[in-house]
Amino acid sequence: MTFNRGLIVDGRYFDIPMISLKREAPFLDKFAERVETGDLERELIGVYYNFTLSAGSSDDFGDTDYEEFWDFMTAPIEFREFSLPLKKGYYSFRGYITNVSDEYEKILGEDAVFKGFTCKMIAKSPARMP
C-alpha cells in the first residue's frame, strides 16, 4: 500500500509513491550517570521525532521528476523544513537529512529506473520537553 499524499520540504510539494514513513522518538539526555549506589541520575533534554521515508519505483512518481527529487534531497543544506503526512494533516518540523539511498531497478539504454529510495530526517529540536 502506498500513501496518497506527498511530502513538503522547504515549502516544495513532492508527489512521490511513499511505501512507508517510519517514526522514531529517541530520548536525549543532557547527562545520565550511575552513582555509587547504582541509582541513575539523569537530566532529560527532550524527546525528538525522527523519520525514515521509503518510496517506491521512480516509474511511479506522480508529477515529481525522480532525478530532480534526488538532487533536491541530497543538496548540502544544513537544516530543512519538513511537513510529513500523518493521520490528520501534516506534522511539520525543522531538521536535517543524515542519509539518502536508492538502487537501480533496471537500466534501459540511456534511461534508468530506480527503486528503494530511503531518506532519514532528524529533528533539530525536541518535539516534547519535560
Long-range contacts (C-beta under 8 A, 24 or more apart in sequence): 2-56, 2-60, 3-85, 5-85, 6-62, 6-64, 6-85, 7-53, 7-82, 7-83, 7-84, 7-85, 8-81, 8-82, 8-83, 8-90, 9-72, 9-73, 9-80, 9-81, 9-82, 9-83, 10-77, 10-80, 10-81, 11-81, 12-72, 14-64, 14-69, 14-72, 15-61, 15-62, 15-63, 15-64, 16-55, 16-56, 16-61, 16-62, 16-64, 16-69, 16-117, 17-55, 17-56, 17-57, 17-60, 17-61, 17-62, 18-53, 18-54, 18-55, 18-56, 18-85, 19-54, 19-55, 19-56, 20-52, 20-53, 20-54, 21-51, 21-52, 21-53, 21-54, 21-84, 21-85, 22-51, 22-52, 22-53, 22-54, 23-49, 23-50, 23-51, 24-49, 24-50, 24-51, 24-52, 25-49, 25-50, 25-127, 26-50, 28-126, 44-130, 45-126, 45-129, 46-125, 46-126, 46-127, 46-128, 46-129, 46-130, 47-126, 47-127, 47-128, 47-129, 48-122, 48-123, 48-125, 48-126, 48-127, 49-91, 49-93, 49-123, 49-127, 50-95, 50-120, 50-121, 50-122, 50-123, 51-82, 51-84, 51-120, 51-121, 52-118, 52-119, 52-120, 52-121, 53-84, 53-117, 53-118, 53-119, 53-121, 54-116, 54-117, 54-118, 55-117, 55-118, 56-115, 56-117, 57-105, 57-113, 57-114, 57-115, 58-105, 58-113, 58-114, 58-115, 58-117, 59-105, 59-113, 66-114, 70-100, 70-102, 70-114, 70-117, 73-97, 73-100, 73-119, 74-100, 79-124, 80-121, 82-121, 84-121, 93-123, 93-124, 93-125, 93-127, 94-123, 94-124, 94-125, 95-121, 95-122, 95-123, 95-124, 96-121, 96-122, 96-124, 97-121, 97-122, 98-122
